[in-house]
């Protein structure tokens, strides 16, 4: 009896298949999954843009004097793993910021408002939150990998990205 492991040993490695065959099958399955997602340009981006406006409005209502601006543009990038071998893309909406920070005493109300808007738009709620007294941030995710990032330290910043969708 030999102690040498057999090639492709393990429950996730089918015997008799080359790495390239396995990778092609995985990519095809992920591509099929992306085909089932709603249209990025017709459904997802407009919904995310409305959500972003709702979040900005809610924060501005809770923090009088906060004015939003942007200096960058919308961006597209290849999807992250496990979709990195598919033709899918992730979109970063226009990032917005304000020189006015969210005061510490307003942060809980801002968190509650952002979480409520996010959940109403299919997000699963707060993924990660940080509040060390000087810097506060929250991250929220949706099931398809969309993300809302809100930071409020010396200034306020809002960045939203879609998950992976086909072009």
CORDA-V979320 format. One record per residue. BURIAL is + if it has 24 or more other ideal C-beta (glycine too) atoms within 12 Angstrom, else -. Layout:
# CORDA-V979320
burial:BURIAL
burial:BURIAL
This chain:
# CORDA-V979320
burial:-
burial:-
burial:-
burial:-
burial:-
burial:-
burial:-
burial:-
burial:-
burial:-
burial:-
burial:-
burial:-
burial:-
burial:-
burial:-
burial:-
burial:-
burial:-
burial:-
burial:-
burial:-
burial:-
burial:-
burial:-
burial:+
burial:-
burial:-
burial:-
burial:+
burial:-
burial:-
burial:-
burial:+
burial:-
burial:-
burial:+
burial:-
burial:-
burial:+
burial:-
burial:-
burial:-
burial:+
burial:+
burial:-
burial:+
burial:+
burial:-
burial:-
burial:+
burial:+
burial:-
burial:+
burial:+
burial:+
burial:-
burial:+
burial:+
burial:+
burial:-
burial:+
burial:+
burial:-
burial:-
burial:+
burial:-
burial:+
burial:-
burial:-
burial:-
burial:-
burial:-
burial:-
burial:-
burial:-
burial:-
burial:-
burial:+
burial:-
burial:-
burial:-
burial:+
burial:-
burial:-
burial:+
burial:-
burial:+
burial:+
burial:+
burial:+
burial:+
burial:+
burial:+
burial:+
burial:+
burial:+
burial:+
burial:-
burial:-
burial:+
burial:+
burial:-
burial:-
burial:-
burial:+
burial:+
burial:-
burial:-
burial:+
burial:+
burial:-
burial:+
burial:+
burial:+
burial:-
burial:+
burial:+
burial:-
burial:-
burial:+
burial:+
burial:+
burial:-
burial:+
burial:+
burial:+
burial:-
burial:+
burial:-
burial:-
burial:-
burial:-
burial:-
burial:-
burial:+
burial:+
burial:+
burial:+
burial:+
burial:+
burial:+
burial:-
burial:+
burial:+
burial:+
burial:+
burial:+
burial:+
burial:+
burial:+
burial:+
burial:+
burial:-
burial:-
burial:+
burial:+
burial:+
burial:+
burial:+
burial:+
burial:+
burial:+
burial:+
burial:+
burial:+
burial:-
